[in-house]
Amino acid sequence: MTLTELRIALESVNDGAFQNKVAYRAFPVGAAPALPFICFQETESNNFLADSKVYHKITDVDIELYTEDKDPSTEEALESMLNSKLLVWSKSEVYIESEDVLQIVYEISI
């Protein structure tokens, strides 16, 4: 999966509810859409090496879901999409007090 394919898949979550609500890294200052929205970015590479070269490129990506409150149905829709794409994920959650938002981070490898 490429980053472009991932973006398209993220925009399709919840029957397209995230169309125009997905950004790489962050939205421009003052241009973030209404909650919920998604940001994603590469965090590092974790390549498979063989014979002194990169045999298979693996990129670790964080997908950040921002919501006003805990929203299990949106989380389940995102998780369902990840599962349908056979992407193994782990999840963490933090409340960002300065922004008054809940951030759910999904860590995947593509």
N, CA, C and O atoms as CSV, one atom per row, in Angstrom:
chain,resi,resn,atom,element,x,y,z
A,1,MET,N,N,0.849,-1.181,0.000
A,1,MET,CA,C,0.000,0.000,0.000
A,1,MET,C,C,0.891,1.239,0.000
A,1,MET,O,O,1.902,1.285,0.701
A,2,THR,N,N,0.517,2.226,-0.777
A,2,THR,CA,C,1.243,3.491,-0.824
A,2,THR,C,C,0.547,4.506,0.081
A,2,THR,O,O,-0.566,4.268,0.551
A,3,LEU,N,N,1.207,5.635,0.322
A,3,LEU,CA,C,0.581,6.690,1.117
A,3,LEU,C,C,-0.664,7.245,0.416
A,3,LEU,O,O,-1.643,7.596,1.075
A,4,THR,N,N,-0.626,7.323,-0.901
A,4,THR,CA,C,-1.793,7.791,-1.659
A,4,THR,C,C,-2.960,6.831,-1.486
A,4,THR,O,O,-4.092,7.265,-1.269
A,5,GLU,N,N,-2.697,5.529,-1.581
A,5,GLU,CA,C,-3.758,4.535,-1.382
A,5,GLU,C,C,-4.298,4.590,0.042
A,5,GLU,O,O,-5.498,4.431,0.263
A,6,LEU,N,N,-3.399,4.819,1.017
A,6,LEU,CA,C,-3.836,4.937,2.407
A,6,LEU,C,C,-4.751,6.151,2.569
A,6,LEU,O,O,-5.788,6.062,3.225
A,7,ARG,N,N,-4.378,7.264,1.984
A,7,ARG,CA,C,-5.205,8.476,2.072
A,7,ARG,C,C,-6.609,8.213,1.507
A,7,ARG,O,O,-7.607,8.596,2.118
A,8,ILE,N,N,-6.682,7.567,0.351
A,8,ILE,CA,C,-7.972,7.256,-0.269
A,8,ILE,C,C,-8.798,6.356,0.654
A,8,ILE,O,O,-10.001,6.561,0.816
A,9,ALA,N,N,-8.145,5.361,1.256
A,9,ALA,CA,C,-8.846,4.460,2.177
A,9,ALA,C,C,-9.344,5.213,3.409
A,9,ALA,O,O,-10.456,4.965,3.875
A,10,LEU,N,N,-8.535,6.130,3.940
A,10,LEU,CA,C,-8.951,6.905,5.109
A,10,LEU,C,C,-10.135,7.803,4.784
A,10,LEU,O,O,-11.038,7.964,5.606
A,11,GLU,N,N,-10.136,8.387,3.595
A,11,GLU,CA,C,-11.251,9.253,3.202
A,11,GLU,C,C,-12.553,8.470,3.037
A,11,GLU,O,O,-13.639,9.044,3.108
A,12,SER,N,N,-12.444,7.163,2.818
A,12,SER,CA,C,-13.637,6.333,2.617
A,12,SER,C,C,-14.262,5.849,3.923
A,12,SER,O,O,-15.359,5.292,3.907
A,13,VAL,N,N,-13.586,6.052,5.046
A,13,VAL,CA,C,-14.097,5.572,6.334
A,13,VAL,C,C,-15.468,6.192,6.610
A,13,VAL,O,O,-15.706,7.363,6.315
A,14,ASN,N,N,-16.352,5.390,7.175
A,14,ASN,CA,C,-17.720,5.822,7.519
A,14,ASN,C,C,-18.463,6.288,6.268
A,14,ASN,O,O,-19.109,7.336,6.263
A,15,ASP,N,N,-18.355,5.487,5.212
A,15,ASP,CA,C,-19.051,5.779,3.952
A,15,ASP,C,C,-18.707,7.157,3.394
A,15,ASP,O,O,-19.576,7.887,2.917
A,16,GLY,N,N,-17.414,7.496,3.463
A,16,GLY,CA,C,-16.953,8.756,2.877
A,16,GLY,C,C,-17.079,9.964,3.779
A,16,GLY,O,O,-16.924,11.094,3.316
A,17,ALA,N,N,-17.357,9.755,5.054
A,17,ALA,CA,C,-17.521,10.877,5.987
A,17,ALA,C,C,-16.240,11.692,6.148
A,17,ALA,O,O,-16.291,12.832,6.610
A,18,PHE,N,N,-15.093,11.126,5.775
A,18,PHE,CA,C,-13.829,11.833,5.937
A,18,PHE,C,C,-13.307,12.411,4.625
A,18,PHE,O,O,-12.141,12.797,4.539
A,19,GLN,N,N,-14.159,12.473,3.603
A,19,GLN,CA,C,-13.787,13.116,2.351
A,19,GLN,C,C,-13.414,14.571,2.655
A,19,GLN,O,O,-14.197,15.289,3.277
A,20,ASN,N,N,-12.239,15.007,2.228
A,20,ASN,CA,C,-11.719,16.364,2.490
A,20,ASN,C,C,-11.444,16.622,3.967
A,20,ASN,O,O,-11.325,17.772,4.388
A,21,LYS,N,N,-11.342,15.542,4.762
A,21,LYS,CA,C,-11.056,15.680,6.190
A,21,LYS,C,C,-9.850,14.835,6.589
A,21,LYS,O,O,-9.739,14.388,7.730
A,22,VAL,N,N,-8.936,14.620,5.614
A,22,VAL,CA,C,-7.712,13.853,5.844
A,22,VAL,C,C,-6.540,14.689,5.344
A,22,VAL,O,O,-6.575,15.224,4.236
A,23,ALA,N,N,-5.497,14.796,6.176
A,23,ALA,CA,C,-4.318,15.567,5.786
A,23,ALA,C,C,-3.057,14.796,6.128
A,23,ALA,O,O,-3.017,14.031,7.092
A,24,TYR,N,N,-2.024,15.012,5.315
A,24,TYR,CA,C,-0.714,14.470,5.668
A,24,TYR,C,C,-0.083,15.420,6.677
A,24,TYR,O,O,0.047,16.612,6.397
A,25,ARG,N,N,0.297,14.940,7.797
A,25,ARG,CA,C,0.906,15.616,8.936
A,25,ARG,C,C,-0.044,16.562,9.649
A,25,ARG,O,O,-0.334,16.352,10.827
A,26,ALA,N,N,-0.543,17.604,8.973
A,26,ALA,CA,C,-1.436,18.569,9.621
A,26,ALA,C,C,-2.145,19.404,8.562
A,26,ALA,O,O,-1.683,19.518,7.427
A,27,PHE,N,N,-3.257,19.976,8.946
A,27,PHE,CA,C,-3.933,20.938,8.084
A,27,PHE,C,C,-3.229,22.282,8.231
A,27,PHE,O,O,-2.621,22.540,9.270
A,28,PRO,N,N,-3.293,23.128,7.235
A,28,PRO,CA,C,-2.717,24.472,7.386
A,28,PRO,C,C,-3.370,25.193,8.567
A,28,PRO,O,O,-4.532,24.950,8.891
A,29,VAL,N,N,-2.610,26.077,9.200
A,29,VAL,CA,C,-3.116,26.826,10.355
A,29,VAL,C,C,-4.404,27.545,9.968
A,29,VAL,O,O,-4.456,28.278,8.980
A,30,GLY,N,N,-5.431,27.320,10.763
A,30,GLY,CA,C,-6.722,27.957,10.538
A,30,GLY,C,C,-7.587,27.286,9.489
A,30,GLY,O,O,-8.687,27.760,9.207
A,31,ALA,N,N,-7.111,26.181,8.897
A,31,ALA,CA,C,-7.864,25.532,7.821
A,31,ALA,C,C,-8.329,24.126,8.179
A,31,ALA,O,O,-8.787,23.385,7.308
A,32,ALA,N,N,-8.217,23.754,9.441
A,32,ALA,CA,C,-8.675,22.423,9.837
A,32,ALA,C,C,-10.194,22.348,9.732
A,32,ALA,O,O,-10.890,23.292,10.104
A,33,PRO,N,N,-10.713,21.223,9.224
A,33,PRO,CA,C,-12.168,21.075,9.144
A,33,PRO,C,C,-12.763,20.823,10.531
A,33,PRO,O,O,-12.037,20.638,11.508
A,34,ALA,N,N,-14.068,20.818,10.594
A,34,ALA,CA,C,-14.750,20.489,11.847
A,34,ALA,C,C,-14.410,19.058,12.257
A,34,ALA,O,O,-14.167,18.198,11.410
A,35,LEU,N,N,-14.396,18.817,13.562
A,35,LEU,CA,C,-14.145,17.475,14.076
A,35,LEU,C,C,-15.278,16.547,13.666
A,35,LEU,O,O,-16.412,17.004,13.527
A,36,PRO,N,N,-15.018,15.281,13.469
A,36,PRO,CA,C,-13.726,14.599,13.530
A,36,PRO,C,C,-12.955,14.752,12.213
A,36,PRO,O,O,-13.535,14.975,11.151
A,37,PHE,N,N,-11.624,14.622,12.324
A,37,PHE,CA,C,-10.786,14.587,11.141
A,37,PHE,C,C,-9.585,13.696,11.408
A,37,PHE,O,O,-9.346,13.274,12.540
A,38,ILE,N,N,-8.831,13.416,10.348
A,38,ILE,CA,C,-7.699,12.484,10.425
A,38,ILE,C,C,-6.452,13.137,9.858
A,38,ILE,O,O,-6.507,13.798,8.821
A,39,CYS,N,N,-5.329,12.954,10.534
A,39,CYS,CA,C,-4.008,13.299,10.013
A,39,CYS,C,C,-3.169,12.026,10.031
A,39,CYS,O,O,-3.341,11.179,10.908
A,40,PHE,N,N,-2.271,11.892,9.074
A,40,PHE,CA,C,-1.390,10.730,9.059
A,40,PHE,C,C,-0.009,11.166,8.598
A,40,PHE,O,O,0.141,12.161,7.889
A,41,GLN,N,N,1.009,10.393,9.016
A,41,GLN,CA,C,2.375,10.704,8.592
A,41,GLN,C,C,3.293,9.519,8.802
A,41,GLN,O,O,3.072,8.678,9.674
A,42,GLU,N,N,4.331,9.474,7.979
A,42,GLU,CA,C,5.377,8.475,8.149
A,42,GLU,C,C,6.134,8.802,9.426
A,42,GLU,O,O,6.374,9.970,9.729
A,43,THR,N,N,6.508,7.774,10.171
A,43,THR,CA,C,7.285,8.004,11.383
A,43,THR,C,C,8.701,7.466,11.268
A,43,THR,O,O,9.633,8.049,11.821
A,44,GLU,N,N,8.874,6.353,10.549
A,44,GLU,CA,C,10.202,5.787,10.332
A,44,GLU,C,C,10.110,4.631,9.348
A,44,GLU,O,O,9.022,4.174,8.997
A,45,SER,N,N,11.268,4.173,8.915
A,45,SER,CA,C,11.279,2.972,8.081
A,45,SER,C,C,11.749,1.800,8.935
A,45,SER,O,O,12.518,1.967,9.882
A,46,ASN,N,N,11.279,0.640,8.584
A,46,ASN,CA,C,11.608,-0.584,9.307
A,46,ASN,C,C,11.825,-1.675,8.255
A,46,ASN,O,O,11.180,-2.723,8.278
A,47,ASN,N,N,12.749,-1.399,7.336
A,47,ASN,CA,C,12.931,-2.234,6.155
A,47,ASN,C,C,13.445,-3.626,6.482
A,47,ASN,O,O,14.133,-3.839,7.480
A,48,PHE,N,N,13.091,-4.570,5.613
A,48,PHE,CA,C,13.603,-5.934,5.701
A,48,PHE,C,C,14.835,-5.998,4.823
A,48,PHE,O,O,14.776,-5.713,3.627
A,49,LEU,N,N,15.956,-6.375,5.426
A,49,LEU,CA,C,17.231,-6.416,4.712
A,49,LEU,C,C,17.612,-7.844,4.383
A,49,LEU,O,O,17.375,-8.760,5.170
A,50,ALA,N,N,18.208,-8.027,3.206
A,50,ALA,CA,C,18.728,-9.327,2.793
A,50,ALA,C,C,19.852,-9.098,1.785
A,50,ALA,O,O,19.758,-8.227,0.920
A,51,ASP,N,N,20.899,-9.880,1.908
A,51,ASP,CA,C,22.030,-9.782,0.980
A,51,ASP,C,C,22.568,-8.357,0.891
A,51,ASP,O,O,22.869,-7.867,-0.198
A,52,SER,N,N,22.686,-7.701,2.029
A,52,SER,CA,C,23.256,-6.353,2.131
A,52,SER,C,C,22.491,-5.298,1.334
A,52,SER,O,O,23.082,-4.334,0.848
A,53,LYS,N,N,21.189,-5.481,1.202
A,53,LYS,CA,C,20.362,-4.466,0.546
A,53,LYS,C,C,18.949,-4.521,1.113
A,53,LYS,O,O,18.572,-5.462,1.810
A,54,VAL,N,N,18.182,-3.486,0.793
A,54,VAL,CA,C,16.785,-3.454,1.217
A,54,VAL,C,C,16.025,-4.418,0.329
A,54,VAL,O,O,15.860,-4.194,-0.870
A,55,TYR,N,N,15.567,-5.498,0.945
A,55,TYR,CA,C,14.829,-6.525,0.218
A,55,TYR,C,C,13.349,-6.144,0.114
A,55,TYR,O,O,12.705,-6.367,-0.911
A,56,HIS,N,N,12.832,-5.572,1.187
A,56,HIS,CA,C,11.423,-5.165,1.205
A,56,HIS,C,C,11.302,-3.893,2.033
A,56,HIS,O,O,11.673,-3.874,3.207
A,57,LYS,N,N,10.786,-2.832,1.425
A,57,LYS,CA,C,10.621,-1.548,2.094
A,57,LYS,C,C,9.378,-1.591,2.981
A,57,LYS,O,O,8.298,-1.978,2.534
A,58,ILE,N,N,9.542,-1.190,4.240
A,58,ILE,CA,C,8.437,-1.131,5.190
A,58,ILE,C,C,8.444,0.261,5.831
A,58,ILE,O,O,9.458,0.693,6.380
A,59,THR,N,N,7.330,0.940,5.758
A,59,THR,CA,C,7.209,2.281,6.319
A,59,THR,C,C,6.213,2.256,7.464
A,59,THR,O,O,5.084,1.790,7.309
A,60,ASP,N,N,6.643,2.765,8.620
A,60,ASP,CA,C,5.733,2.894,9.762
A,60,ASP,C,C,4.991,4.216,9.639
A,60,ASP,O,O,5.581,5.249,9.322
A,61,VAL,N,N,3.692,4.166,9.893
A,61,VAL,CA,C,2.819,5.329,9.734
A,61,VAL,C,C,1.935,5.460,10.965
A,61,VAL,O,O,1.413,4.472,11.481
A,62,ASP,N,N,1.775,6.697,11.427
A,62,ASP,CA,C,0.802,6.994,12.474
A,62,ASP,C,C,-0.425,7.614,11.823
A,62,ASP,O,O,-0.313,8.527,11.006
A,63,ILE,N,N,-1.585,7.114,12.189
A,63,ILE,CA,C,-2.865,7.678,11.769
A,63,ILE,C,C,-3.491,8.278,13.020
A,63,ILE,O,O,-3.720,7.573,14.003
A,64,GLU,N,N,-3.765,9.576,12.984
A,64,GLU,CA,C,-4.291,10.274,14.148
A,64,GLU,C,C,-5.743,10.677,13.889
A,64,GLU,O,O,-6.029,11.478,12.999
A,65,LEU,N,N,-6.635,10.121,14.666
A,65,LEU,CA,C,-8.059,10.461,14.602
A,65,LEU,C,C,-8.346,11.477,15.701
A,65,LEU,O,O,-8.098,11.210,16.877
A,66,TYR,N,N,-8.866,12.636,15.324
A,66,TYR,CA,C,-9.195,13.684,16.284
A,66,TYR,C,C,-10.713,13.803,16.404
A,66,TYR,O,O,-11.417,13.949,15.405
A,67,THR,N,N,-11.203,13.737,17.640
A,67,THR,CA,C,-12.637,13.839,17.895
A,67,THR,C,C,-12.878,14.757,19.094
A,67,THR,O,O,-11.981,15.007,19.898
A,68,GLU,N,N,-14.101,15.245,19.188
A,68,GLU,CA,C,-14.471,16.083,20.328
A,68,GLU,C,C,-14.632,15.235,21.585
A,68,GLU,O,O,-14.171,15.613,22.662
A,69,ASP,N,N,-15.286,14.092,21.440
A,69,ASP,CA,C,-15.533,13.158,22.538
A,69,ASP,C,C,-15.194,11.750,22.068
A,69,ASP,O,O,-14.960,11.521,20.882
A,70,LYS,N,N,-15.172,10.830,22.987
A,70,LYS,CA,C,-14.979,9.419,22.637
A,70,LYS,C,C,-16.086,9.006,21.672
A,70,LYS,O,O,-17.269,9.209,21.943
A,71,ASP,N,N,-15.683,8.418,20.534
A,71,ASP,CA,C,-16.646,8.064,19.492
A,71,ASP,C,C,-16.377,6.632,19.027
A,71,ASP,O,O,-15.742,6.423,17.994
A,72,PRO,N,N,-16.860,5.645,19.789
A,72,PRO,CA,C,-16.576,4.249,19.457
A,72,PRO,C,C,-16.999,3.844,18.046
A,72,PRO,O,O,-16.319,3.031,17.421
A,73,SER,N,N,-18.098,4.385,17.527
A,73,SER,CA,C,-18.541,3.978,16.190
A,73,SER,C,C,-17.566,4.446,15.108
A,73,SER,O,O,-17.333,3.723,14.139
A,74,THR,N,N,-16.997,5.641,15.257
A,74,THR,CA,C,-16.000,6.120,14.289
A,74,THR,C,C,-14.718,5.308,14.419
A,74,THR,O,O,-14.104,4.954,13.412
A,75,GLU,N,N,-14.313,5.012,15.641
A,75,GLU,CA,C,-13.122,4.184,15.845
A,75,GLU,C,C,-13.323,2.808,15.215
A,75,GLU,O,O,-12.427,2.289,14.550
A,76,GLU,N,N,-14.495,2.220,15.425
A,76,GLU,CA,C,-14.781,0.902,14.851
A,76,GLU,C,C,-14.772,0.950,13.327
A,76,GLU,O,O,-14.302,0.010,12.685
A,77,ALA,N,N,-15.280,2.025,12.741
A,77,ALA,CA,C,-15.275,2.157,11.279
A,77,ALA,C,C,-13.847,2.254,10.750
A,77,ALA,O,O,-13.518,1.636,9.737
A,78,LEU,N,N,-13.004,3.016,11.423
A,78,LEU,CA,C,-11.603,3.128,11.015
A,78,LEU,C,C,-10.891,1.792,11.182
A,78,LEU,O,O,-10.145,1.371,10.297
A,79,GLU,N,N,-11.112,1.133,12.294
A,79,GLU,CA,C,-10.493,-0.173,12.546
A,79,GLU,C,C,-10.968,-1.218,11.538
A,79,GLU,O,O,-10.184,-2.063,11.106
A,80,SER,N,N,-12.224,-1.166,11.169
A,80,SER,CA,C,-12.763,-2.082,10.174
A,80,SER,C,C,-12.068,-1.884,8.825
A,80,SER,O,O,-11.733,-2.856,8.147
A,81,MET,N,N,-11.854,-0.620,8.436
A,81,MET,CA,C,-11.153,-0.339,7.183
A,81,MET,C,C,-9.726,-0.895,7.250
A,81,MET,O,O,-9.266,-1.537,6.306
A,82,LEU,N,N,-9.029,-0.650,8.359
A,82,LEU,CA,C,-7.660,-1.163,8.499
A,82,LEU,C,C,-7.641,-2.681,8.407
A,82,LEU,O,O,-6.778,-3.254,7.742
A,83,ASN,N,N,-8.587,-3.333,9.070
A,83,ASN,CA,C,-8.671,-4.791,9.022
A,83,ASN,C,C,-8.963,-5.278,7.607
A,83,ASN,O,O,-8.395,-6.277,7.167
A,84,SER,N,N,-9.844,-4.581,6.891
A,84,SER,CA,C,-10.189,-5.001,5.526
A,84,SER,C,C,-9.000,-4.884,4.578
A,84,SER,O,O,-8.927,-5.599,3.578
A,85,LYS,N,N,-8.065,-3.978,4.894
A,85,LYS,CA,C,-6.857,-3.802,4.072
A,85,LYS,C,C,-5.707,-4.686,4.577
A,85,LYS,O,O,-4.577,-4.590,4.097
A,86,LEU,N,N,-6.020,-5.551,5.558
A,86,LEU,CA,C,-5.045,-6.465,6.163
A,86,LEU,C,C,-3.858,-5.719,6.772
A,86,LEU,O,O,-2.715,-6.169,6.696
A,87,LEU,N,N,-4.157,-4.564,7.380
A,87,LEU,CA,C,-3.140,-3.770,8.057
A,87,LEU,C,C,-3.188,-4.071,9.556
A,87,LEU,O,O,-4.226,-3.908,10.197
A,88,VAL,N,N,-2.081,-4.500,10.093
A,88,VAL,CA,C,-1.977,-4.762,11.529
A,88,VAL,C,C,-1.789,-3.415,12.213
A,88,VAL,O,O,-0.974,-2.601,11.779
A,89,TRP,N,N,-2.542,-3.180,13.281
A,89,TRP,CA,C,-2.489,-1.884,13.943
A,89,TRP,C,C,-2.439,-2.032,15.452
A,89,TRP,O,O,-2.859,-3.041,16.017
A,90,SER,N,N,-1.912,-0.995,16.085
A,90,SER,CA,C,-2.024,-0.841,17.535
A,90,SER,C,C,-2.576,0.560,17.779
A,90,SER,O,O,-2.476,1.434,16.917
A,91,LYS,N,N,-3.151,0.766,18.947
A,91,LYS,CA,C,-3.901,1.994,19.196
A,91,LYS,C,C,-3.550,2.571,20.557
A,91,LYS,O,O,-3.373,1.838,21.530
A,92,SER,N,N,-3.451,3.899,20.613
A,92,SER,CA,C,-3.292,4.597,21.884
A,92,SER,C,C,-4.200,5.828,21.856
A,92,SER,O,O,-4.675,6.243,20.798
A,93,GLU,N,N,-4.428,6.394,23.022
A,93,GLU,CA,C,-5.378,7.504,23.143
A,93,GLU,C,C,-4.842,8.529,24.127
A,93,GLU,O,O,-4.278,8.177,25.163
A,94,VAL,N,N,-5.026,9.810,23.790
A,94,VAL,CA,C,-4.630,10.884,24.695
A,94,VAL,C,C,-5.575,12.067,24.500
A,94,VAL,O,O,-6.026,12.341,23.388
A,95,TYR,N,N,-5.864,12.754,25.587
A,95,TYR,CA,C,-6.659,13.975,25.511
A,95,TYR,C,C,-5.691,15.144,25.443
A,95,TYR,O,O,-4.803,15.261,26.288
A,96,ILE,N,N,-5.850,16.011,24.448
A,96,ILE,CA,C,-4.994,17.184,24.296
A,96,ILE,C,C,-5.763,18.382,24.861
A,96,ILE,O,O,-6.622,18.960,24.195
A,97,GLU,N,N,-5.438,18.732,26.079
A,97,GLU,CA,C,-6.190,19.760,26.799
A,97,GLU,C,C,-6.115,21.116,26.110
A,97,GLU,O,O,-7.119,21.825,26.048
A,98,SER,N,N,-4.955,21.493,25.592
A,98,SER,CA,C,-4.802,22.812,24.960
A,98,SER,C,C,-5.673,22.966,23.714
A,98,SER,O,O,-6.023,24.084,23.336
A,99,GLU,N,N,-6.025,21.848,23.074
A,99,GLU,CA,C,-6.854,21.880,21.870
A,99,GLU,C,C,-8.284,21.406,22.145
A,99,GLU,O,O,-9.160,21.513,21.286
A,100,ASP,N,N,-8.505,20.885,23.346
A,100,ASP,CA,C,-9.811,20.347,23.748
A,100,ASP,C,C,-10.294,19.273,22.778
A,100,ASP,O,O,-11.446,19.276,22.345
A,101,VAL,N,N,-9.372,18.339,22.441
A,101,VAL,CA,C,-9.701,17.239,21.531
A,101,VAL,C,C,-9.146,15.925,22.086
A,101,VAL,O,O,-8.195,15.899,22.868
A,102,LEU,N,N,-9.772,14.856,21.652
A,102,LEU,CA,C,-9.290,13.522,21.939
A,102,LEU,C,C,-8.539,13.042,20.707
A,102,LEU,O,O,-9.058,13.109,19.592
A,103,GLN,N,N,-7.316,12.556,20.907
A,103,GLN,CA,C,-6.500,12.042,19.806
A,103,GLN,C,C,-6.334,10.539,19.970
A,103,GLN,O,O,-5.820,10.064,20.983
A,104,ILE,N,N,-6.777,9.799,18.957
A,104,ILE,CA,C,-6.596,8.353,18.918
A,104,ILE,C,C,-5.522,8.100,17.856
A,104,ILE,O,O,-5.690,8.489,16.701
A,105,VAL,N,N,-4.430,7.455,18.239
A,105,VAL,CA,C,-3.338,7.191,17.304
A,105,VAL,C,C,-3.298,5.704,16.977
A,105,VAL,O,O,-3.216,4.859,17.869
A,106,TYR,N,N,-3.359,5.399,15.679
A,106,TYR,CA,C,-3.205,4.041,15.181
A,106,TYR,C,C,-1.829,3.945,14.547
A,106,TYR,O,O,-1.483,4.744,13.676
A,107,GLU,N,N,-1.043,2.968,14.983
A,107,GLU,CA,C,0.275,2.730,14.405
A,107,GLU,C,C,0.185,1.534,13.472
A,107,GLU,O,O,-0.251,0.453,13.868
A,108,ILE,N,N,0.608,1.742,12.208
A,108,ILE,CA,C,0.568,0.679,11.219
A,108,ILE,C,C,1.892,0.646,10.471
A,108,ILE,O,O,2.710,1.558,10.592
A,109,SER,N,N,2.092,-0.406,9.704
A,109,SER,CA,C,3.246,-0.512,8.794
A,109,SER,C,C,2.730,-0.823,7.404
A,109,SER,O,O,1.870,-1.685,7.221
A,110,ILE,N,N,3.271,-0.104,6.421
A,110,ILE,CA,C,2.879,-0.352,5.037
A,110,ILE,C,C,4.113,-0.603,4.181
A,110,ILE,O,O,3.993,-0.833,2.978
